[in-house]
Amino acid sequence: MSVHRKHIFESIKGTNRPENQDNYVIIEEGNYSLYFVFDGVGSARNSKKATDLSIKYIKKNQAKYYSVDFFDFAGLMFETNQF
């Protein structure tokens, strides 16, 4: 049986910001779904780039953190931060 989900995401850009630096990624695999929300800190240098790179790293590496009925979310987040 195939399950289809509709995902809704909204983020509001601050009034004094030239762009919204928030970001998100949804990964749906056969055995699990992952939902990540990134709060891009507008006052931080290269905040948008950091969220974009984090998404790229997570998409590329997330499968390494899954084993039967266990997902090492803390490990993935630690390694993403190190990246």
N, CA, C and O atoms as a GROMACS GRO file, in nm:
protein
  332
    1MET      N    1   0.084  -0.118   0.000
    1MET     CA    2   0.000   0.000   0.000
    1MET      C    3   0.089   0.125   0.000
    1MET      O    4   0.178   0.138   0.084
    2SER      N    5   0.065   0.212  -0.091
    2SER     CA    6   0.141   0.335  -0.103
    2SER      C    7   0.072   0.448  -0.028
    2SER      O    8  -0.049   0.468  -0.042
    3VAL      N    9   0.149   0.520   0.051
    3VAL     CA   10   0.094   0.633   0.126
    3VAL      C   11   0.147   0.762   0.062
    3VAL      O   12   0.267   0.779   0.044
    4HIS      N   13   0.057   0.851   0.030
    4HIS     CA   14   0.096   0.981  -0.023
    4HIS      C   15   0.068   1.087   0.081
    4HIS      O   16  -0.043   1.097   0.133
    5ARG      N   17   0.169   1.165   0.110
    5ARG     CA   18   0.155   1.270   0.211
    5ARG      C   19   0.171   1.405   0.144
    5ARG      O   20   0.247   1.421   0.049
    6LYS      N   21   0.099   1.499   0.196
    6LYS     CA   22   0.114   1.638   0.152
    6LYS      C   23   0.188   1.711   0.264
    6LYS      O   24   0.148   1.705   0.380
    7HIS      N   25   0.293   1.780   0.228
    7HIS     CA   26   0.374   1.854   0.326
    7HIS      C   27   0.356   2.002   0.301
    7HIS      O   28   0.361   2.049   0.187
    8ILE      N   29   0.336   2.075   0.407
    8ILE     CA   30   0.319   2.220   0.396
    8ILE      C   31   0.428   2.286   0.480
    8ILE      O   32   0.449   2.249   0.596
    9PHE      N   33   0.495   2.382   0.422
    9PHE     CA   34   0.602   2.454   0.489
    9PHE      C   35   0.582   2.602   0.467
    9PHE      O   36   0.554   2.646   0.355
   10GLU      N   37   0.597   2.679   0.573
   10GLU     CA   38   0.589   2.824   0.559
   10GLU      C   39   0.688   2.887   0.654
   10GLU      O   40   0.706   2.841   0.767
   11SER      N   41   0.750   2.991   0.609
   11SER     CA   42   0.843   3.066   0.691
   11SER      C   43   0.828   3.213   0.654
   11SER      O   44   0.810   3.247   0.537
   12ILE      N   45   0.835   3.297   0.752
   12ILE     CA   46   0.816   3.440   0.729
   12ILE      C   47   0.949   3.512   0.743
   12ILE      O   48   1.018   3.500   0.845
   13LYS      N   49   0.985   3.586   0.640
   13LYS     CA   50   1.108   3.664   0.641
   13LYS      C   51   1.092   3.783   0.735
   13LYS      O   52   0.988   3.849   0.736
   14GLY      N   53   1.194   3.809   0.812
   14GLY     CA   54   1.193   3.925   0.900
   14GLY      C   55   1.183   4.054   0.820
   14GLY      O   56   1.230   4.061   0.706
   15THR      N   57   1.122   4.154   0.878
   15THR     CA   58   1.099   4.280   0.806
   15THR      C   59   1.228   4.353   0.769
   15THR      O   60   1.229   4.428   0.672
   16ASN      N   61   1.334   4.331   0.843
   16ASN     CA   62   1.460   4.400   0.815
   16ASN      C   63   1.560   4.312   0.743
   16ASN      O   64   1.680   4.343   0.741
   17ARG      N   65   1.515   4.202   0.683
   17ARG     CA   66   1.605   4.108   0.617
   17ARG      C   67   1.585   4.112   0.465
   17ARG      O   68   1.471   4.119   0.418
   18PRO      N   69   1.693   4.109   0.390
   18PRO     CA   70   1.680   4.110   0.243
   18PRO      C   71   1.629   3.977   0.188
   18PRO      O   72   1.568   3.974   0.081
   19GLU      N   73   1.654   3.866   0.258
   19GLU     CA   74   1.607   3.735   0.213
   19GLU      C   75   1.576   3.646   0.333
   19GLU      O   76   1.630   3.666   0.442
   20ASN      N   77   1.491   3.550   0.311
   20ASN     CA   78   1.460   3.452   0.415
   20ASN      C   79   1.568   3.345   0.414
   20ASN      O   80   1.593   3.283   0.311
   21GLN      N   81   1.631   3.323   0.527
   21GLN     CA   82   1.741   3.226   0.534
   21GLN      C   83   1.698   3.094   0.597
   21GLN      O   84   1.781   3.005   0.614
   22ASP      N   85   1.571   3.081   0.631
   22ASP     CA   86   1.522   2.954   0.683
   22ASP      C   87   1.520   2.852   0.569
   22ASP      O   88   1.516   2.889   0.452
   23ASN      N   89   1.521   2.725   0.605
   23ASN     CA   90   1.522   2.622   0.504
   23ASN      C   91   1.465   2.494   0.563
   23ASN      O   92   1.447   2.483   0.684
   24TYR      N   93   1.437   2.397   0.477
   24TYR     CA   94   1.387   2.268   0.523
   24TYR      C   95   1.420   2.161   0.421
   24TYR      O   96   1.451   2.190   0.305
   25VAL      N   97   1.413   2.037   0.464
   25VAL     CA   98   1.426   1.924   0.373
   25VAL      C   99   1.343   1.808   0.429
   25VAL      O  100   1.338   1.786   0.550
   26ILE      N  101   1.280   1.736   0.340
   26ILE     CA  102   1.203   1.617   0.376
   26ILE      C  103   1.261   1.501   0.298
   26ILE      O  104   1.277   1.508   0.176
   27ILE      N  105   1.294   1.394   0.369
   27ILE     CA  106   1.348   1.274   0.306
   27ILE      C  107   1.254   1.160   0.340
   27ILE      O  108   1.232   1.130   0.458
   28GLU      N  109   1.200   1.096   0.239
   28GLU     CA  110   1.112   0.982   0.262
   28GLU      C  111   1.173   0.858   0.199
   28GLU      O  112   1.190   0.850   0.077
   29GLU      N  113   1.206   0.764   0.283
   29GLU     CA  114   1.262   0.637   0.240
   29GLU      C  115   1.157   0.529   0.266
   29GLU      O  116   1.052   0.557   0.324
   30GLY      N  117   1.185   0.408   0.225
   30GLY     CA  118   1.089   0.300   0.243
   30GLY      C  119   1.055   0.272   0.388
   30GLY      O  120   0.941   0.239   0.420
   31ASN      N  121   1.154   0.284   0.477
   31ASN     CA  122   1.135   0.248   0.618
   31ASN      C  123   1.124   0.367   0.713
   31ASN      O  124   1.094   0.350   0.831
   32TYR      N  125   1.148   0.486   0.664
   32TYR     CA  126   1.145   0.602   0.753
   32TYR      C  127   1.126   0.731   0.673
   32TYR      O  128   1.147   0.736   0.552
   33SER      N  129   1.086   0.833   0.745
   33SER     CA  130   1.076   0.969   0.691
   33SER      C  131   1.151   1.062   0.785
   33SER      O  132   1.143   1.047   0.907
   34LEU      N  133   1.223   1.156   0.729
   34LEU     CA  134   1.297   1.255   0.807
   34LEU      C  135   1.249   1.394   0.768
   34LEU      O  136   1.228   1.423   0.650
   35TYR      N  137   1.232   1.478   0.867
   35TYR     CA  138   1.188   1.616   0.847
   35TYR      C  139   1.286   1.707   0.919
   35TYR      O  140   1.303   1.697   1.041
   36PHE      N  141   1.350   1.794   0.846
   36PHE     CA  142   1.448   1.886   0.904
   36PHE      C  143   1.402   2.029   0.879
   36PHE      O  144   1.359   2.064   0.770
   37VAL      N  145   1.413   2.112   0.982
   37VAL     CA  146   1.382   2.254   0.972
   37VAL      C  147   1.506   2.330   1.018
   37VAL      O  148   1.560   2.303   1.126
   38PHE      N  149   1.550   2.423   0.938
   38PHE     CA  150   1.669   2.502   0.969
   38PHE      C  151   1.628   2.647   0.989
   38PHE      O  152   1.567   2.709   0.901
   39ASP      N  153   1.662   2.700   1.104
   39ASP     CA  154   1.635   2.841   1.133
   39ASP      C  155   1.759   2.919   1.092
   39ASP      O  156   1.857   2.925   1.165
   40GLY      N  157   1.753   2.980   0.974
   40GLY     CA  158   1.865   3.059   0.925
   40GLY      C  159   1.873   3.188   1.004
   40GLY      O  160   1.783   3.272   0.998
   41VAL      N  161   1.980   3.203   1.077
   41VAL     CA  162   1.998   3.320   1.163
   41VAL      C  163   2.047   3.437   1.078
   41VAL      O  164   2.162   3.439   1.034
   42GLY      N  165   1.959   3.533   1.055
   42GLY     CA  166   1.988   3.644   0.965
   42GLY      C  167   2.109   3.726   1.005
   42GLY      O  168   2.176   3.783   0.919
   43SER      N  169   2.138   3.732   1.134
   43SER     CA  170   2.253   3.812   1.178
   43SER      C  171   2.385   3.735   1.165
   43SER      O  172   2.492   3.793   1.180
   44ALA      N  173   2.377   3.605   1.137
   44ALA     CA  174   2.498   3.524   1.124
   44ALA      C  175   2.551   3.532   0.980
   44ALA      O  176   2.473   3.530   0.884
   45ARG      N  177   2.678   3.541   0.968
   45ARG     CA  178   2.741   3.548   0.836
   45ARG      C  179   2.722   3.415   0.763
   45ARG      O  180   2.744   3.308   0.821
   46ASN      N  181   2.682   3.420   0.637
   46ASN     CA  182   2.664   3.302   0.552
   46ASN      C  183   2.560   3.203   0.604
   46ASN      O  184   2.573   3.083   0.583
   47SER      N  185   2.459   3.252   0.671
   47SER     CA  186   2.355   3.166   0.727
   47SER      C  187   2.284   3.085   0.620
   47SER      O  188   2.262   2.965   0.638
   48LYS      N  189   2.247   3.146   0.510
   48LYS     CA  190   2.178   3.076   0.401
   48LYS      C  191   2.268   2.967   0.344
   48LYS      O  192   2.222   2.856   0.316
   49LYS      N  193   2.395   2.998   0.325
   49LYS     CA  194   2.489   2.900   0.273
   49LYS      C  195   2.500   2.782   0.369
   49LYS      O  196   2.510   2.667   0.325
   50ALA      N  197   2.499   2.809   0.498
   50ALA     CA  198   2.510   2.702   0.597
   50ALA      C  199   2.389   2.608   0.591
   50ALA      O  200   2.405   2.487   0.600
   51THR      N  201   2.269   2.663   0.576
   51THR     CA  202   2.152   2.576   0.566
   51THR      C  203   2.154   2.497   0.436
   51THR      O  204   2.117   2.380   0.434
   52ASP      N  205   2.197   2.558   0.327
   52ASP     CA  206   2.206   2.488   0.199
   52ASP      C  207   2.307   2.373   0.205
   52ASP      O  208   2.280   2.263   0.157
   53LEU      N  209   2.424   2.399   0.264
   53LEU     CA  210   2.526   2.295   0.277
   53LEU      C  211   2.480   2.183   0.370
   53LEU      O  212   2.511   2.066   0.346
   54SER      N  213   2.408   2.218   0.475
   54SER     CA  214   2.356   2.116   0.566
   54SER      C  215   2.260   2.022   0.495
   54SER      O  216   2.267   1.901   0.512
   55ILE      N  217   2.173   2.078   0.415
   55ILE     CA  218   2.078   1.996   0.339
   55ILE      C  219   2.152   1.905   0.242
   55ILE      O  220   2.120   1.786   0.231
   56LYS      N  221   2.250   1.959   0.173
   56LYS     CA  222   2.329   1.879   0.079
   56LYS      C  223   2.396   1.762   0.151
   56LYS      O  224   2.393   1.649   0.103
   57TYR      N  225   2.457   1.789   0.267
   57TYR     CA  226   2.525   1.684   0.343
   57TYR      C  227   2.426   1.578   0.390
   57TYR      O  228   2.453   1.458   0.378
   58ILE      N  229   2.313   1.620   0.444
   58ILE     CA  230   2.213   1.527   0.496
   58ILE      C  231   2.160   1.438   0.384
   58ILE      O  232   2.150   1.316   0.402
   59LYS      N  233   2.126   1.495   0.271
   59LYS     CA  234   2.075   1.416   0.159
   59LYS      C  235   2.176   1.310   0.115
   59LYS      O  236   2.140   1.196   0.085
   60LYS      N  237   2.302   1.348   0.112
   60LYS     CA  238   2.407   1.258   0.064
   60LYS      C  239   2.440   1.149   0.166
   60LYS      O  240   2.477   1.038   0.126
   61ASN      N  241   2.429   1.178   0.295
   61ASN     CA  242   2.482   1.087   0.397
   61ASN      C  243   2.379   1.022   0.488
   61ASN      O  244   2.416   0.935   0.568
   62GLN      N  245   2.253   1.058   0.480
   62GLN     CA  246   2.155   1.011   0.577
   62GLN      C  247   2.141   0.859   0.583
   62GLN      O  248   2.115   0.805   0.690
   63ALA      N  249   2.159   0.790   0.473
   63ALA     CA  250   2.141   0.644   0.471
   63ALA      C  251   2.243   0.573   0.561
   63ALA      O  252   2.215   0.464   0.612
   64LYS      N  253   2.361   0.633   0.580
   64LYS     CA  254   2.464   0.572   0.666
   64LYS      C  255   2.421   0.564   0.812
   64LYS      O  256   2.477   0.487   0.889
   65TYR      N  257   2.322   0.644   0.850
   65TYR     CA  258   2.281   0.653   0.991
   65TYR      C  259   2.160   0.568   1.022
   65TYR      O  260   2.106   0.572   1.133
   66TYR      N  261   2.116   0.489   0.923
   66TYR     CA  262   2.000   0.402   0.943
   66TYR      C  263   2.043   0.257   0.945
   66TYR      O  264   2.116   0.211   0.857
   67SER      N  265   1.998   0.184   1.047
   67SER     CA  266   2.009   0.040   1.050
   67SER      C  267   1.871  -0.011   1.091
   67SER      O  268   1.787   0.068   1.134
   68VAL      N  269   1.847  -0.137   1.080
   68VAL     CA  270   1.714  -0.194   1.101
   68VAL      C  271   1.647  -0.135   1.225
   68VAL      O  272   1.693  -0.153   1.338
   69ASP      N  273   1.537  -0.064   1.203
   69ASP     CA  274   1.453  -0.005   1.308
   69ASP      C  275   1.526   0.094   1.400
   69ASP      O  276   1.480   0.119   1.511
   70PHE      N  277   1.638   0.150   1.355
   70PHE     CA  278   1.706   0.251   1.436
   70PHE      C  279   1.766   0.356   1.343
   70PHE      O  280   1.830   0.323   1.244
   71PHE      N  281   1.743   0.482   1.377
   71PHE     CA  282   1.806   0.591   1.304
   71PHE      C  283   1.887   0.674   1.403
   71PHE      O  284   1.833   0.725   1.501
   72ASP      N  285   2.016   0.687   1.376
   72ASP     CA  286   2.106   0.764   1.463
   72ASP      C  287   2.097   0.912   1.426
   72ASP      O  288   2.187   0.968   1.362
   73PHE      N  289   1.988   0.974   1.466
   73PHE     CA  290   1.964   1.114   1.434
   73PHE      C  291   2.070   1.204   1.498
   73PHE      O  292   2.119   1.297   1.434
   74ALA      N  293   2.105   1.176   1.624
   74ALA     CA  294   2.206   1.257   1.693
   74ALA      C  295   2.339   1.250   1.619
   74ALA      O  296   2.408   1.352   1.605
   75GLY      N  297   2.376   1.132   1.573
   75GLY     CA  298   2.501   1.117   1.498
   75GLY      C  299   2.500   1.195   1.368
   75GLY      O  300   2.598   1.260   1.333
   76LEU      N  301   2.387   1.188   1.297
   76LEU     CA  302   2.375   1.263   1.172
   76LEU      C  303   2.385   1.413   1.198
   76LEU      O  304   2.453   1.484   1.124
   77MET      N  305   2.318   1.461   1.301
   77MET     CA  306   2.322   1.604   1.330
   77MET      C  307   2.463   1.648   1.374
   77MET      O  308   2.508   1.756   1.337
   78PHE      N  309   2.530   1.565   1.452
   78PHE     CA  310   2.666   1.598   1.493
   78PHE      C  311   2.758   1.608   1.371
   78PHE      O  312   2.832   1.706   1.357
   79GLU      N  313   2.752   1.508   1.283
   79GLU     CA  314   2.838   1.510   1.166
   79GLU      C  315   2.802   1.623   1.069
   79GLU      O  316   2.890   1.681   1.006
   80THR      N  317   2.674   1.654   1.059
   80THR     CA  318   2.633   1.768   0.975
   80THR      C  319   2.692   1.896   1.029
   80THR      O  320   2.740   1.979   0.952
   81ASN      N  321   2.688   1.913   1.158
   81ASN     CA  322   2.744   2.033   1.221
   81ASN      C  323   2.896   2.040   1.199
   81ASN      O  324   2.951   2.147   1.175
   82GLN      N  325   2.963   1.925   1.208
   82GLN     CA  326   3.108   1.922   1.186
   82GLN      C  327   3.141   1.958   1.041
   82GLN      O  328   3.240   2.026   1.014
   83PHE      N  329   3.056   1.912   0.948
   83PHE     CA  330   3.075   1.941   0.807
   83PHE      C  331   3.065   2.090   0.781
   83PHE      O  332   3.078   2.134   0.667
   0.00000   0.00000   0.00000
